């Protein structure tokens, strides 16, 4: 048995998230179907580095897959890219040790959330359009309260199946990229809906609807209803998975 990591990107607009679902199309289902066709229609299962929700994109995603024998990785990349829809792209495939796990061996994950001030048909599926003025200095000041190990119940979807809401965040700041602004956050783990809830609440700081201290108070309350509504899914990218 040989294990491989597959590095890929996808546009989440066309899918109901990463994970296979009974009645909706997912990225996992599409990839498994293609891999099974390339394996003489023998079923192939994959395991991803995490889950993305409906409409969320992945600039960098890793999955692992097991084969009974070694494969020609260059051929596999070419064939998969020919068979997959335009919204999914395979970057590379490489051998790993058989106990290497795409999800549990990841040491950190980085997300970016993109915002634009200019309406454009070319970014409508990848940026949140906000034309009001935002105070990014205050937003970055508030974001510093995210750093370190904390309970992020206030920024997590309620009633999720996790043992703890404690995460360790090592980066949380707003940056610029040409005409766009993005929020970049890196942590050892993330809770369901955590990044979008964080962005939505920080936007309220930038709009003057919430003070910097008010943001900290929301974190301390450990109550999801204390925070703002979540930012739209289409501005969020899983940006980098590190091992």
N, C-alpha and C positions, 0 to 999 in steps of 0.2 A: 504494500500500500504506500502511495506517495501523496503527500499533501502539497498543495499549491496555494499561494496567495494570488488573488486577482485584484489589480488596482484599476478602478474605473471612475467615471464621472457620469452624472445624470441630471437632467432637468426634471424637477419633480412635478411640473405643471400637469403632465399627462398621467400621473399615477396617484393612487390612494396610499402613498407612503411606500416605504421599503418592504415591509413584512407582508408575506403572502396572506391573503384574506379569502374567505369563502366565496364572496359575491362581487368583488371588485378587483380591478387589475392593479398589480403591484410590481415594483422593480424586481423583487426576488422571483416572482412567478415567471416573468419574461426571461430572465437570465437562466433560470432552471430549465425552462422549456427549450431554449437554444442549446444549452449544454447537453441535454438529453438527446436531442436530435443529432448532435455531433458524436454522441456515444452510442450510435446504432439504436437509438430510441430506448436505451436502458435508462431508467430514472436516475437523475443526478440531483442531489440536494446540496445546498450551499449554506454557509453560516456567515452572516455579516458582522461588521465591527460594531454595529448598533442599529437603531431604528431611526428613520426620519418620518415625520408625519406627512399627511396629505399636502401636496403642493410645495414641500421643502426640497431644496436642491442639494446636490453633493458635488463639490469641486474636487473632493478627494475621499474615496470610499474604498475600504478593503474588505474582501470576503475570503473565506477559505473553502477549498473543495478537495475531496480525496478521489484518487484514481487507483485502479488495481495495478497499473504500471505507469512508467514515465510517458509523458506526451511531448510532442514537438510544440514548444510554447509559442514560437513565432507563427507557426501555421495556425495554432488555436486563436491567437489574437486576430489574425487576418480574417479567419472564417467567422468568428463571433461578430466582428465589426460589420461584416457583410450581411449577416442575418439579423442583427439587432436593429431596432428602430433608431432614427436620428437622435432621439432624446437620450440614448445611452451610448457611451463610448468606452471601450476597453483600452486602457493605457499600456499595461504590461501584465504578464503572468510570470511568476518565478517560484522555484522550489523553496520549500521551508522544511524544517524538521517536523516530524510527524506529530509532535505534541504542541506545535506552535498554534495558538488560538487567535483568530482574528478579533474576537471580542475581549476575552479575558486578559490577553497579553498586551493590550493597548495601555500605554502609560498616561496618555493625555489625548484629549480631543479639543480642537479649536473650531469655533463657529464664527462666521462673519454675518452681520445683518446690514444690508445696503439700503440707503435712503438717498433719494434724489429730489432736487427742487424743480427740475425741468421736466415737464410732461413730454414723453416720447413714446412712439409705438414700439421702439426697440428695447426699452427697459421696463415696459409695463408688467412683464412677468418675472422680473428679477430685482425690482426696487420698490420700496414704499414711497409714494409721492407725497411729500410734505412741503407745501409752499410757504408756510408760516416760518418766521424767523425763530431759530433755536439757539439757546445759549449753551454752546458746547463746553465752555469753561466750567459752568456749573454742573453739566452732565458728567464731565470727567471727574469733578470733585466728588460727586455722589457715587460714581462707579468705584472709587477707592474703597468704599465700605464693603464691597463684594470680595475683596482680596482676603485670602486666608481660608481657614476651615470654619464653616458656619452651617447652621441649620437653615435651609432655604425653603422651608414649608410655604412661606408667603409667596414664593415665585414658582410653585409647583402645582400641576394639575391635581385636584383632590382625588382621593380614593384610588391611588395607583398602587400596584403590587410591588412595593420596595420595602426593604428592611429598615432603611434609614434615609432621612432627607439631608444628611450631612455630606457636603462636598467641599473640596479644596480648590479654590480658584487661584491661579497664578498670573493671570493677565485679564484686565478688563478696562478697555479704553476706546475712545472714539478717535478715528483717524480719517484722512482724506485721500481720495484717489481720483484725480482729475475733477470731473464735475460731480462726483458722488462722495457721500460720507458713509463711513461704515463703523459699526461697533464690533470690536474683536474681543472674544472672551475664550479663555483656555482653562480647562479644569481636568481633574482626574476622572470625573464622572459628571453627568448632567441628569437632572430630573425631567420628567415629562413636561413639555411646554415651558421649561425654565427660561430659555433664552428669549423667547418671544414675550413672556411676561416681564422679564427684566428690561427689554427694550421699550415696551409699552410704558412702563413706569418711569424709566429715565427720560422718555420723551416728555412726560408731564413736568419733569424738572426743567427741561429745556424750554418749555412753553410758559414757565412761571406759575403753573398750577400746583406745583409741589416744591417745597423747599428741600435743600440738601439734607438738613436734619430730619425732615419728614420722610425722606427716602430711607434713612437709617432706622427710623422708628418703625417703618413698615417691615423691614427685615427682622427687627426685634420682636414684632408682634406674632410672627409665625402663624399668620392667618392669610390664606389666599385672597379672601375678600377685601383685605386691606390694600392690596396692590391694584394697579390699573388693569384694564383689559389687555389682552395679548396683541402684539403687533401682528399684521397679516403674514401668513405663511410664505408668500412668494418672495419676500425679501431675505429669507434665511438660507444660508449655505452651510453645510458641514464642510469646513474649509481644509482641515488637516487632521489626520490620525497619526499619532506617533507611537513607536514601539521601542 
